[in-house]
Amino acid sequence: MFVDCCDPNIFKALSDPSRLSIFAGLLGDEQEVTVSIIAERSKVDPSVVSRHLKLLLDAKLVDRRKEGRLVFYKANAKSLAKVLRDIATALDNSCCVSKCC
């Protein structure tokens, strides 16, 4: 059984330790945050943070909202949660898992 459950860009976006760290940090935020706040927290140059956020945005792992010149980001955990649920379901239905469990 093949599962067409997700965009591979999700895994590409999370494969970099810095992007994973940025995403995890955003998951802990209840409020939207700006690039400068993320850069300050992660001790990474804002231009590098912006590039990481672009990949996370393309993978639909973050949402973006503009207000004047400021851009606010927030994690989109629903996207990742769906992918992980679909993979877990595929594993549960797998003959390899059912034989060993």
Secondary structure, 3 states (H helix, E strand, C coil): CCCCCCCCHHHHHHCCHHHHHHHHHHHCCCCCEEHHHHHHHHCCCHHHHHHHHHHHHHCCCEEEEEECCEEEEEECHHHHHHHHHHHHHHHHCCHHHHHHC
